[in-house]
């Protein structure tokens, strides 16, 4: 886990779906007020189960701390937006 001025990066490589969900939940619980985005690094060569879980579990208002989900800069990352950065 790496905090880059308001962005926390979470590496989920090699995890099962339930392990990845638990890791994301822990990061959400510990994210301070200065964190506006969580970048989930899940990769894309090993399948899309974790990416699909992120969209299913954290979008559509299911997680009140997540405003929206954005695709990352590449196919192997997904960003959870916690608040807008202006």
C-alpha positions, 0 to 999 in steps of 0.5 A: 500500500502506497500513499501518493499525496491523496492516492492510496495504491493497493496491489491485489495481484495473486489474491483471491476475490474474497482476499482482495475485497477484505484488503480493499475494505481495510484500506477504506476503513483506514483511509484518512481525510486526505485520501481522495482516491484508492487505486486498485492494482489488479492486473488483467492477464490473470482474468477479470474476477477482481475487477468485476468484484470491484464494480459489483461491490463498490458501485451503484451506491453500495458503498457510501464512501465511494462516490464513483469508480473510474478505469485506471490509466491501464487495463490493470487498474481501477480507481475508487473515487472517495471525494472530488479533488479540485 
